[in-house]
Amino acid sequence: MMVRASVVVPTFKRPELLDRCLAALVTQKFDPSAYEVIIADDAACAETKRLLEFWSKRVDAPLLRYIPVTQTHGPAAARNCGWRAAWGEVIAFTDDDCIPTPDWLGAGMEAFRQGVIGVWGRIIVPLPRTPTDYERNAAELEKAEFVTANCFYRRDVLAEVGGFDERFTRPWREDSDLFFTVWEHYGGRSEGGAGRGFTSLCSHEKPGPERTTPPLLVYAPEAVVLHPVRPAPWGVSLGQQRKSMFNALLYKKHPTLYRRRIQSAPPWSYYCILGALLVLFVGIGTGQEGLALMAAGTWGFMTGRFCGRRLRRTSHTPRHVAEMIVTSAIIPLLSIFWRICGALRFRVFFL
């Protein structure tokens, strides 16, 4: 039977997570002769290759292929290596830390009725009863659209738009960029469940005899992937602020969609916190005690409100509370720093 679907999974030195993902991928309720699994190894790691060879020995396993990434690196580049080597007419993307449910591939493929060029499925992020701030933020994936943890595109669509932009060298916004690029290129319509926030877009060309409706981007809630939250070190949110740099690139490429679907306005509260801190230093440096006290009060109030918001409905253990207090004082400054770095690097006015 001809390969209908190619599952592309990028990985980088995470054999334990990849092993769990492969266990789910080789047991899909889908004809094993009709799909392949491509592991795009961004580390070109011998251990990863041996793991794939182990799973290939299963009698009922689909075709498993190992693609070492040896030139441009990063998740976008690894996925490009994967789908460009694929044989299926549909490319299914997931990540090595995800667990696709047995019906995932079948449900995603079934959604490709006539006119559909892309599909995204449901992501479930299991959380403890009282999650940390990091865990609660990770659960926002459940509301995301076309993230590469669970999405499908026709291969010819990826080829036409050029795939992922490899300037996104970290796992952040490269999937949103591809989604926006496809949407703008095809002028497609979108269908989603209640609350997905989808609106119809007009086609770039008028319907004719060969094309009665614009292409469709579709939500398939039956295509489910579990995305467990990995353990994170204390202060993990500080390192994550570097991702803000790639918001600038996404904004440069798709300013209207960025404001409509990602962030409707700049983070003015962060700028106010930074401004209050600068005024505080000026007041101290010039001996203006009243100005310094007013600025200190403003900074303390806004930082405390930010910290309180992060603690709402999250863990109140002493360790977590201490982490929220410390990181809440630093995050606004780091976030703005990386936003400015992104604006300079990608040459765009971005607040």
N, C-alpha and C positions, 0 to 999 in steps of 0.2 A: 504493500500500500504506500502511496505517496505521502511524504511528511506534510501534514497540514499546519502544524504549529511548532514553533521553536521557542522554548523557554530560555531566556537569557538571565543569568545570575552573575553579577560581578562579585568578586571576593578579594580580600587582602589579609592573609595570614590569620584566618579565624576558622581553623579546621573543625573545632567542636560545634560551632554554630552551623557551618556548612554541612556537616554530617547530619544534623537534625533536619535541615532544609531538604537535603537530598532524600532522606527517608520519606519525606512527605511527597516529593516530586515523582519518585519512582513508583509510588502506589496510587497514582491518580486513577480515577474511574474513567479512563479514556484509553482508547486502543493504543497500546504501547508502540505499535508499528506506525502510528499516525502522528507521533510527536517526538521531538528530540529535546535534550537538555544541554545547554551550552554553558560551561563555567568559564567566565572571562577572569583569569587570575592576574590581578594587577601587581602581584609580587613575583610571578613566575616561580612559584614555590614547589619544590619537589614533594613536600608532604601533601599539598593539595592535589597534586597529580596522582599520588598513590591512593588517596582517598577516593578519587573518581574511578580509578582502576578497580578498587574494591567493590564499589557499587555496580560497576559494569558487569560483574560476574553473575549478577542475579539473572536467572533464566527469563523472568518476565519483565525485565527492566527495559525502558525505552533506550534509544541511542543516546549515549552520554559522550559529549565531546569536550575536550580541554583546549582552551585557547589562551596561551600566555600573552600578556600585554607587555610589550618590550619597548615601545616608543613613548608617545605621550601618555601620561599617567593621570589617574583620578577616576572617579566613578563614571563620569560622562564618557571619557575616552574608552574605558573598559566596556561599557554597554555598546558603544559604537563598534568596537572590535567584535563583540558577540553577534549583534544583529547582522552585520555585514557578511559574516561567515555563515549565517543561517540559511536553511533550505526551505523553511515553512513560509506559507503565504501570510501567516499572522505571527507576529512576534509578541510573546507574553513576557512581561518583566516582573521579577520579584527580587528580593534581597536575601543575602545569606543568613540574616538573623530573623527571617520570617518562616512561618509554617503554613503553607497553603493547605486548605482542607481538601478532602478527597474529591469533591465535586468542583473544585476551583477552575481547573482548566476547561472542563466540559461546559460549565456555566458561562465562562467568558467567551468560548468559541460559539456557543449557541446564540449569543447576543449579536453576532455578526450577520444580521439579516441584510437584505438589499439596501445599499446606500450607506451602511455604517462603515466608518473608517477608523474609529477608535472606541475603546470600551474601558471603563474603570470599574473596579469592584469594591466590595466592602472590606474595611480593615477593622479588626477588633484588637484593642490594646487592653489586655487583662490588667486590672489594677488592684492593689490591696484596699482594704476598707478605708484606711487613712493614708493616702498616697503622699509622697513628698512633692515639692514644687516641681522637681525635675520629671517625676513620673506623670504628674497631671499635665505638664506641657507636652510630654511625649504622646499622651492620649489625644491631643489635638489632631493627630493623624487620622483619627476616625472621621473627621469632618473634611479632610482634604480631598481635592479633585485631581485625578490623574497623577498621583504620586507613583514612583516606580516600584514601590513595594507591591503594587497590585494594579497593573494596567496592561492593555493590549492595543497594538496598532497594526494596521496592515503594513506589510513590508514595503510595498510600493509607495506608500505615504511617507514612510521614514526616508526612503531614497530620494523622494522628490524634495523634501524640505532639508535634507542634509543631515538628519539625525540630531544628536545632542551637540550643543555648543561646548567644545572642550576647554573653553576659558573658565568654565565652572569646575574648578579643580578640587573642590570639596563637596561632600554630599549635601548640597543645599541649593535649591531653586533651579537646578538643571532640568528637573522634571516639569516644573511650572513653565520654564522657558519653552520646552518642547511643546507642551500643551497649547500655550499662547501662539506659538509659531504655526502650528497646524491649524488652529482656529482662524487665525488671521489669513493664512495662505488660502484656505479652502472656503472661507466665509461660511462655515458650516453651522448647522443648527445643533442644539444640545437638548438632551432629554435627561431629566433626573427626577429623583423622588422629592417629596415635599421638603421644603427647607434647604434644598441644595443651592438655591440662588441662581439657577440657570435662566438665561433669557435667550430668545431666538436672535440669530444674526442673519442678516441678508446675504444671499449669495453674491459673489462678484459677477456672476453671469446670469442672465435670465434663463429660467427653465425652458427647455426646448424639447423636441421629439426624443432626443437621446437621453435627456436628463430632466426628469420631471420635478425632482426635489433636490435641494442642496444636500451635501454630505451630512451625516449625523455623528455626533459624539454622544455615547450612551452610557448610562449608569446601570450596572448589573449587580444588584444587591445579593444575588445568589452565589456570586463568585467571591468567596470569603478567604481572607488570609489573616492568620493570627500574627500579631507583632508584639511578643513579650518585651517588656522593658529590661534592658540589661543593667546590671549593677553599675553605679556611677560613683566616682570619688567625691569627697567633700569639696564643695566649691565648683562643681562641674559647670555651673551656669556661666562662670567667668570665661572659660575657654570657648564656650559656645557663642560668645559675642562676636568672635571673628567672622562668623557667618554673615554678619551684617554687611560686610564688604561686597558680597555677591548680590545683595538686594539692589545695589547701585547698578550693576550690570543688567539685572532684570528690568529695572526701571528705565534704563537707557533704551533698551530694545522694545519695551512694550509699556510706555508711560500710562496710557489710558487703562489698559487691563490691569496694570499693577495697582493703580489707585482704586479701581473698581473691585478687585478680587483679593488683593493682598493687604494693602494698608491705605486707607482712604486719606490719611493726612500724615505729615511727619510726626514723630514722637515729641510733641511740644513739651510734655511734662519733663522729659529728659533734658531738653534744652533749658527749661526753667530751673531745674536743679543745678545744672552746670553754671547758669548765669548767677544764681544765688551764691554759689561757691566762689565765683570770681569776684563778686561784689564784697563778699566777706573778706577775702584776702586784700582787696583794695582798701576796705575800711580799716583793717588791722595795720596795713602798711602806711596809711596816711594819718593814723591816730584818730579816726572818726568813730568813736565808740558806738554812737547811736546807729550809724549805718551798718557797722559790723554786727551789732545785736539784731537788727532787723533782718539782715541777710542770713544770719545763723538761724533765726527762728523760721524763716521761710524754707531754708534748706532742710532743717530738722523736721518740719511739718510735712513737706512733700516726700522726703525720704521715708519717714515713718508711715505715711499713707501707702506708699509703694510696698513697703515691707508687710504691712497689714493685709494688703490685697493678696500678696503671695502666700500668706499664712492662712487665708480663709479657705476652709474645707481641705486643709492639708495637715500633715503630721505636726504635733506640738511637742515632740520630744525635745529635751534641752539641746541636743546636738543639731537638730534641724532648725530650731528657733535661732540658735547662734549663727548657723550658716545663712539664714535669711537676713539677719541683721547686718552681717558683714558684707554679704554680696549685694544687698540692696543699696548700700552706700557706694559701691564700685561700679555696678552694672551700667547706670546711666552714662558715666564717663567713658567706659570702655566701648559701649555701643556707639556713641557719637564719634569716638576716635576711629573705629573701624568703618563707620559710614563715610567719614571724611577720606579715609584711605581708599575706599572704593570709588568715591567721586573723583579723586585724583588719578587713580589707576585707570579707570575706564572713561575718564574725561567727560563727565556729565555733572550738571548741577543737580545735586541730590541732597535734600535735607532729611 
